[in-house]
């Protein structure tokens, strides 16, 4: 359609006028949706008054921001920053430790952080209502969507606690709403509303990605929509190539450069705020740590070159590779030789300290010590246990093609398997080993293998530390490269390490590598059931947020079964209706309402659900909730079209009566199931579900539900 023409489609005329003629009833419905959404999310927001599920992580991280203490998390920082800000503005002082679920909050002010997440979660039904209203131009479809989301026990539960999920879903839904609004302005390019919705789309894309990396799914959605939009503009012969170039540049600025700038700004604030040493130091490089106040490398000074007789820590260059570490515990029976364990440990610890010796003596020389050079053969003695770093041809615990690394001998006395040749990467024989700046490798003299951090987590017997092996594969990789971090030798003069502080782009890149690798290595928590993607749409299994027995306050994350199973049925119904509509169109029949079936909501659902089938990391039930939002919106449109199609079967007024009856039955089913299952969200005590007198007696419709 030529946007300069006056003969525009009805939907376009509605968009240009700014809405429907019956605007007042729609405003009343919107206010009703807002009121119900806020009331269901904020009800009993302070209950239970103890830490629930992942509040132990994200509440603690909010405290870290208030205290400006550096930490590591696998997700980008925006969500935690907002949680910390909400707590700070509502009087929380950041002193609660958030050690484990069940810990009482007592006098600590936690309601602000929960309330902030609940308010953002309250926007989800509102956004769903507005998106469906824009796409379908049907208040009934929008109201069905809002009802499904308002009275879903799962959406309520996940919005009421200190979690990233409501923040993530807020930005995802806001981005989709902004995109839909922008699409509605296509016939008014470069006007103020057109620019506003373009900018808001970009802002919300940055917000979604700034909370979790799954925000990439909504970025992909907007990207596909933009490609299709530009392709359509290219086919509009009324537009000159200059006009098309303007459209292209506007989208590049609004949907690429602006989100990228905001995303980088989020990390800039993150690094400025978290300027004190904390529990996340060990995940990052020595140069990164040197910028943190309180870290032993901050404004530190130490000898510049490695020398014999020095006490050192050795850090692997693999991201989250850890410090070379040992302790008194032995490898268990059946795991190589029963000698002392050598691992890589991600945190600062006294057991990370090693002494550097020549291969044939204990460095008893007086005066200035000799410096270690490329090609030297050395012995590393563990300071605490006095055992030497050792390897032999027994296979490693987890990486079976590598050799085992152990601690062997006593008081520095061992054998020839304790000898390692120092190799400076890119160096030549005689080159000195620079502290922090030289990348070095340790080649085992007896077997020819190289000291290696596999990145694999050892079982309980290894204290879940990182496996250290000796690799027979000599290719230079970060896993086989190490650097000297701490260096203590009172016989040598010190230099300042301030010159080693990295630039912003270097720490930005490093933080992303650490997050991505950490994400891929996530493992299930003890006694917690992870789930598979096919479980999610059928509501197969929930998550226990709080309590397990009849004396505890129990909260269980589970979607309203009527809502979720209606969504599942509607997905199948939608596909059938699309097939019928396609056949009818091919045969030349008038489609009427069925033309509204073609919309982007199915694509939204697929993009936020299908990728989980390809992920190797551990998955949980709550990962489905963004997709569930789009499934509910698709249900609203599908059921509205189905009910309005009753006039194909019955004449007036019977078709209207059947339509109203169908709407009432749907609403009653949603409300009644909410009434039955609301204790899952708002908490329950006393008898368990399988005991007489329980509020949930008879409601375990699936054996896999664990409430």
ROSEMI-967409 format. One line per 10 residues: number of its first residue (from 1); their letters; for each residue z, y, x negated of C-alpha. Coordinates in steps of 0.1 Angstrom, whole numbers, plus 5000, padded with zeros to 4 digits. Layout:
// ROSEMI-967409
NUM> a> Z Y X  ...
// end
This chain:
// ROSEMI-967409
1> xxxxxxxxxx> 5000 5000 5000  4991 5034 4987  5024 5053 4984  5006 5086 4990  4994 5073 5024  5013 5082 5055  5005 5047 5070  5034 5029 5055  5051 4996 5066  5082 4999 5089
11> xxxxxxxxxx> 5105 4988 5061  5092 5015 5039  5096 5042 5066  5131 5030 5071  5138 5033 5033  5123 5068 5031  5144 5080 5060  5175 5065 5042  5185 5038 5067  5183 5025 5102
21> xxxxxxxxxx> 5184 5046 5134  5216 5028 5145  5234 5041 5114  5268 5046 5131  5272 5009 5142  5263 4999 5106  5289 5022 5092  5315 5007 5115  5306 4972 5104  5307 4983 5067
31> xxxxxxxxxx> 5342 4998 5072  5353 4966 5089  5339 4945 5060  5357 4968 5035  5390 4966 5054  5390 4928 5058  5379 4923 5022  5407 4945 5007  5434 4930 5030  5425 4894 5022
41> xxxxxxxxxx> 5424 4900 4985  5455 4922 4982  5477 4901 5005  5506 4886 4985  5491 4899 4953  5524 4896 4934  5529 4860 4943  5537 4838 4925  5557 4860 4901  5548 4838 4871
51> xxxxxxxxxx> 5518 4832 4848  5490 4812 4866  5462 4793 4848  5441 4815 4825  5463 4845 4830  5480 4832 4799  5448 4841 4779  5435 4872 4796  5469 4888 4803  5478 4882 4767
61> xxxxxxxxxx> 5445 4898 4756  5452 4928 4778  5485 4931 4760  5467 4930 4726  5447 4961 4736  5478 4980 4746  5494 4971 4713  5461 4976 4694  5464 4941 4679  5432 4923 4668
71> xxxxxxxxxx> 5424 4889 4684  5395 4866 4688  5379 4855 4721  5346 4837 4729  5337 4864 4754  5326 4900 4749  5354 4925 4752  5348 4947 4783  5367 4925 4808  5398 4923 4786
81> xxxxxxxxxx> 5396 4960 4778  5396 4969 4815  5425 4945 4822  5445 4962 4794  5436 4996 4807  5446 4987 4842  5480 4974 4829  5485 5005 4808  5478 5029 4836  5501 5011 4860
91> xxxxxxxxxx> 5531 5011 4836  5528 4977 4818  5540 4981 4782  5522 4951 4767  5554 4933 4757  5552 4902 4779  5542 4872 4757  5520 4852 4782  5529 4820 4763  5521 4794 4790
101> xxxxxxxxxx> 5515 4790 4827  5547 4791 4847  5565 4817 4826  5583 4842 4848  5572 4878 4847  5607 4890 4855  5609 4928 4851  5574 4932 4835  5549 4952 4855  5520 4927 4861
111> xxxxxxxxxx> 5508 4938 4896  5485 4965 4882  5464 4940 4863  5463 4916 4892  5456 4944 4916  5427 4957 4895  5410 4923 4895  5417 4920 4933  5401 4953 4941  5370 4945 4921
121> xxxxxxxxxx> 5369 4911 4939  5371 4930 4972  5338 4946 4964  5320 4912 4964  5317 4908 5002  5308 4945 5005  5280 4942 4979  5268 4910 4996  5267 4928 5030  5247 4957 5015
131> xxxxxxxxxx> 5223 4935 4996  5214 4913 5026  5212 4944 5048  5186 4959 5024  5166 4927 5021  5166 4915 5057  5172 4948 5076  5194 4927 5099  5230 4937 5104  5236 4902 5118
141> xxxxxxxxxx> 5225 4885 5086  5246 4909 5066  5276 4903 5087  5273 4865 5085  5271 4869 5047  5302 4891 5046  5321 4867 5068  5313 4837 5045  5326 4857 5015  5356 4874 5031
151> xxxxxxxxxx> 5370 4841 5044  5362 4819 5015  5395 4806 5000  5379 4802 4966  5366 4838 4964  5401 4850 4974  5419 4829 4949  5397 4837 4919  5400 4874 4927  5438 4876 4929
161> xxxxxxxxxx> 5447 4868 4893  5443 4883 4858  5409 4868 4851  5375 4878 4839  5356 4862 4869  5361 4890 4895  5351 4916 4869  5320 4896 4859  5310 4891 4895  5315 4927 4903
171> xxxxxxxxxx> 5290 4938 4877  5265 4910 4886  5266 4919 4923  5264 4956 4915  5234 4950 4893  5216 4931 4920  5224 4957 4946  5212 4985 4923  5180 4965 4916  5173 4960 4954
181> xxxxxxxxxx> 5180 4997 4961  5157 5006 4933  5130 4983 4947  5133 5001 4981  5125 5034 4963  5092 5021 4949  5073 5046 4971  5093 5075 4958  5089 5072 4920  5107 5095 4897
191> xxxxxxxxxx> 5127 5111 4925  5165 5115 4921  5174 5083 4941  5148 5063 4922  5162 5074 4888  5198 5069 4900  5193 5033 4911  5174 5026 4879  5202 5039 4857  5229 5021 4878
201> xxxxxxxxxx> 5210 4989 4873  5210 4993 4836  5247 5003 4835  5257 4972 4855  5236 4949 4834  5256 4962 4803  5288 4957 4823  5279 4921 4832  5269 4911 4796  5300 4930 4783
211> xxxxxxxxxx> 5323 4907 4802  5307 4873 4796  5275 4860 4781  5265 4845 4814  5256 4881 4823  5224 4872 4806  5214 4854 4838  5213 4886 4858  5195 4903 4830  5169 4876 4832
221> xxxxxxxxxx> 5167 4882 4870  5162 4919 4866  5137 4913 4838  5115 4890 4860  5117 4915 4889  5106 4943 4865  5077 4923 4852  5065 4916 4887  5070 4952 4896  5049 4964 4867
231> xxxxxxxxxx> 5023 4938 4874  5020 4951 4910  5017 4987 4897  4990 4977 4873  4970 4964 4903  4974 4998 4922  4941 5015 4915  4954 5048 4928  4976 5050 4897  4962 5062 4864
241> xxxxxxxxxx> 4970 5045 4831  4992 5075 4823  5012 5070 4855  5016 5033 4847  5028 5042 4811  5054 5065 4826  5067 5037 4848  5068 5014 4819  5087 5038 4796  5111 5047 4824
251> xxxxxxxxxx> 5120 5010 4828  5123 5005 4790  5148 5034 4788  5167 5025 4819  5168 4987 4817  5166 4980 4779  5177 5010 4758  5205 5023 4781  5222 4988 4786  5218 4981 4749
261> xxxxxxxxxx> 5234 5014 4740  5263 5009 4764  5268 4973 4752  5271 4984 4716  5294 5013 4727  5317 4987 4743  5321 4970 4709  5325 5003 4691  5355 5011 4714  5368 4975 4709
271> xxxxxxxxxx> 5368 4978 4671  5384 5013 4672  5412 5002 4695  5420 4969 4678  5427 4982 4644  5459 4962 4636  5460 4927 4620  5466 4899 4645  5460 4863 4654  5422 4866 4653
281> xxxxxxxxxx> 5420 4876 4616  5413 4841 4603  5381 4837 4624  5364 4865 4605  5353 4871 4569  5375 4886 4542  5354 4918 4543  5360 4921 4581  5397 4916 4576  5400 4944 4550
291> xxxxxxxxxx> 5396 4970 4578  5426 4958 4598  5460 4976 4593  5486 4951 4583  5462 4925 4569  5470 4916 4533  5435 4928 4524  5438 4962 4540  5440 4989 4513  5449 4960 4490
301> xxxxxxxxxx> 5443 4957 4453  5439 4925 4432  5422 4912 4401  5385 4916 4403  5375 4883 4385  5389 4848 4390  5410 4835 4361  5428 4804 4351  5464 4803 4362  5457 4824 4393
311> xxxxxxxxxx> 5471 4816 4428  5443 4819 4453  5431 4812 4489  5396 4799 4494  5378 4808 4526  5347 4790 4538  5317 4812 4546  5308 4793 4578  5319 4815 4607  5353 4801 4618
321> xxxxxxxxxx> 5350 4778 4588  5386 4784 4579  5408 4785 4547  5410 4755 4524  5444 4740 4535  5466 4710 4529  5500 4698 4541  5524 4669 4536  5509 4648 4563  5487 4618 4553
331> xxxxxxxxxx> 5455 4605 4568  5464 4578 4594  5458 4541 4588  5421 4533 4590  5409 4568 4583  5397 4566 4547  5423 4564 4520  5459 4570 4531  5463 4601 4510  5473 4637 4518
341> xxxxxxxxxx> 5452 4655 4544  5430 4684 4533  5416 4705 4561  5403 4740 4569  5428 4762 4588  5418 4793 4607  5450 4813 4602  5469 4828 4573  5494 4802 4561  5515 4795 4529
351> xxxxxxxxxx> 5497 4761 4528  5464 4778 4521  5475 4786 4485  5460 4768 4455  5465 4771 4417  5435 4772 4394  5438 4750 4363  5415 4739 4335  5404 4704 4337  5426 4692 4309
361> xxxxxxxxxx> 5458 4714 4309  5482 4733 4331  5474 4769 4319  5504 4773 4297  5487 4798 4275  5503 4832 4269  5486 4866 4269  5455 4875 4289  5442 4844 4308  5406 4832 4304
371> xxxxxxxxxx> 5382 4840 4333  5365 4813 4353  5327 4813 4349  5297 4797 4365  5295 4761 4354  5332 4757 4345  5350 4725 4355  5384 4732 4371  5412 4715 4389  5427 4730 4421
381> xxxxxxxxxx> 5464 4722 4427  5479 4727 4461  5509 4751 4455  5533 4737 4481  5528 4699 4476  5515 4700 4439  5487 4675 4447  5452 4681 4434  5421 4686 4455  5405 4652 4453
391> xxxxxxxxxx> 5374 4633 4466  5361 4597 4464  5335 4575 4481  5356 4567 4513  5338 4581 4543  5350 4613 4559  5370 4611 4592  5344 4626 4615  5312 4632 4595  5306 4596 4584
401> xxxxxxxxxx> 5278 4603 4560  5301 4626 4540  5329 4616 4516  5366 4621 4523  5386 4650 4507  5423 4645 4501  5453 4657 4481  5461 4633 4453  5485 4630 4423  5518 4647 4418
411> xxxxxxxxxx> 5528 4678 4398  5493 4683 4388  5488 4648 4374  5459 4629 4389  5426 4614 4378  5390 4623 4371  5382 4625 4409  5402 4658 4409  5376 4677 4389  5352 4702 4404
421> xxxxxxxxxx> 5325 4723 4389  5323 4759 4399  5288 4772 4409  5282 4809 4417  5254 4809 4443  5224 4827 4427  5242 4829 4394  5236 4817 4359  5258 4798 4334  5285 4821 4322
431> xxxxxxxxxx> 5285 4845 4352  5320 4856 4362  5334 4847 4397  5341 4879 4416  5369 4879 4441  5356 4883 4478  5321 4891 4466  5309 4859 4449  5297 4830 4471  5307 4799 4452
441> xxxxxxxxxx> 5304 4761 4456  5326 4733 4443  5306 4704 4430  5326 4671 4427  5320 4658 4391  5325 4621 4399  5304 4617 4430  5280 4647 4428  5289 4659 4463  5298 4695 4473
451> xxxxxxxxxx> 5330 4707 4491  5321 4713 4527  5336 4726 4560  5320 4706 4588  5332 4729 4616  5344 4698 4636  5379 4697 4650  5401 4669 4639  5422 4649 4664  5459 4653 4670
461> xxxxxxxxxx> 5468 4635 4638  5449 4663 4619  5467 4690 4640  5433 4700 4655  5424 4717 4623  5388 4718 4609  5375 4688 4590  5368 4693 4552  5344 4668 4536  5324 4664 4504
471> xxxxxxxxxx> 5288 4665 4513  5262 4645 4493  5235 4669 4507  5234 4697 4481  5214 4723 4501  5231 4757 4501  5245 4765 4535  5274 4786 4547  5294 4754 4553  5292 4745 4516
481> xxxxxxxxxx> 5298 4780 4503  5333 4795 4497  5348 4828 4486  5380 4837 4469  5401 4858 4492  5437 4862 4480  5440 4864 4442  5474 4867 4425  5477 4869 4387  5503 4892 4373
491> xxxxxxxxxx> 5486 4890 4338  5454 4908 4351  5449 4944 4362  5440 4951 4399  5412 4970 4416  5411 4985 4451  5393 4965 4478  5385 4995 4500  5350 4995 4487  5344 4962 4504
501> xxxxxxxxxx> 5349 4974 4540  5318 4964 4561  5296 4988 4582  5297 4988 4620  5265 4968 4624  5278 4941 4600  5310 4936 4620  5290 4937 4652  5267 4909 4640  5295 4889 4627
511> xxxxxxxxxx> 5316 4891 4659  5286 4878 4679  5281 4849 4656  5318 4840 4659  5317 4843 4697  5286 4822 4702  5299 4794 4679  5333 4795 4695  5317 4793 4730  5297 4762 4720
521> xxxxxxxxxx> 5328 4745 4707  5351 4749 4737  5370 4718 4746  5390 4708 4777  5426 4718 4779  5452 4690 4780  5456 4674 4814  5428 4695 4829  5398 4680 4845  5365 4696 4836
531> xxxxxxxxxx> 5336 4691 4860  5299 4687 4861  5274 4711 4877  5264 4687 4905  5301 4687 4916  5300 4724 4924  5278 4729 4954  5295 4700 4973  5330 4714 4966  5338 4681 4949
541> xxxxxxxxxx> 5369 4692 4930  5389 4724 4925  5412 4738 4899  5450 4738 4899  5462 4774 4893  5499 4769 4897  5524 4741 4904  5523 4704 4907  5554 4692 4926  5571 4701 4959
551> xxxxxxxxxx> 5597 4724 4942  5570 4746 4926  5548 4774 4941  5514 4757 4943  5480 4775 4942  5448 4755 4942  5413 4770 4936  5390 4754 4962  5363 4769 4983  5365 4770 5021
561> xxxxxxxxxx> 5348 4736 5029  5331 4750 5060  5316 4779 5040  5305 4758 5010  5291 4729 5030  5273 4754 5053  5258 4770 5022  5247 4736 5010  5231 4727 5043  5214 4761 5044
571> xxxxxxxxxx> 5198 4755 5011  5181 4725 5025  5173 4743 5057  5158 4772 5038  5134 4749 5019  5123 4732 5052  5117 4766 5068  5097 4778 5038  5076 4746 5040  5070 4752 5078
581> xxxxxxxxxx> 5062 4788 5072  5037 4780 5045  5019 4754 5067  5019 4779 5096  5005 4806 5074  4978 4783 5061  4968 4774 5096  4966 4811 5106  4996 4812 5129  5017 4844 5133
591> xxxxxxxxxx> 5050 4839 5114  5071 4866 5130  5106 4863 5116  5097 4836 5092  5080 4861 5069  5115 4873 5058  5122 4839 5042  5104 4850 5010  5131 4868 4991  5148 4868 4957
601> xxxxxxxxxx> 5181 4852 4966  5170 4816 4959  5159 4828 4925  5193 4845 4920  5210 4812 4929  5189 4791 4906  5192 4815 4876  5230 4814 4879  5233 4777 4885  5205 4757 4869
611> xxxxxxxxxx> 5212 4768 4832  5246 4750 4833  5228 4717 4833  5215 4725 4798  5249 4736 4783  5267 4714 4758  5301 4732 4761  5328 4722 4785  5323 4734 4821  5346 4742 4849
621> xxxxxxxxxx> 5344 4746 4887  5348 4784 4885  5316 4788 4866  5297 4782 4900  5312 4813 4918  5284 4838 4908  5258 4813 4921  5280 4808 4952  5277 4845 4961  5239 4843 4962
631> xxxxxxxxxx> 5240 4810 4981  5261 4827 5008  5237 4856 5010  5208 4831 5013  5228 4814 5041  5232 4847 5060  5195 4854 5061  5185 4817 5068  5209 4812 5097  5200 4846 5111
641> xxxxxxxxxx> 5163 4838 5112  5171 4803 5126  5192 4817 5154  5167 4845 5162  5139 4818 5164  5155 4804 5195  5130 4824 5215  5104 4799 5203  5122 4773 5224  5137 4792 5253
651> xxxxxxxxxx> 5127 4822 5274  5149 4852 5279  5178 4855 5286  5186 4819 5276  5174 4824 5240  5198 4853 5236  5227 4833 5250  5219 4804 5226  5217 4829 5197  5251 4844 5206
661> xxxxxxxxxx> 5267 4810 5211  5254 4799 5177  5268 4830 5160  5302 4825 5177  5304 4789 5167  5296 4798 5131  5322 4826 5131  5349 4804 5148  5342 4776 5123  5346 4799 5093
671> xxxxxxxxxx> 5378 4815 5107  5394 4783 5117  5388 4766 5084  5402 4797 5067  5433 4794 5088  5436 4757 5078  5430 4761 5041  5445 4796 5035  5477 4781 5019  5456 4770 4990
681> xxxxxxxxxx> 5450 4807 4982  5482 4823 4992  5505 4796 4979  5526 4768 4993  5559 4751 4986  5577 4721 5000  5561 4688 5010  5529 4677 4993  5496 4672 5012  5501 4635 5015
691> xxxxxxxxxx> 5536 4638 5030  5546 4645 5067  5554 4681 5075  5531 4696 5049  5509 4725 5058  5480 4706 5043  5486 4672 5060  5453 4656 5069  5433 4683 5051  5424 4662 5020
701> xxxxxxx> 5389 4656 5033  5378 4644 4999  5398 4621 4976  5389 4642 4946  5408 4673 4959  5441 4675 4940  5462 4698 4961
// end
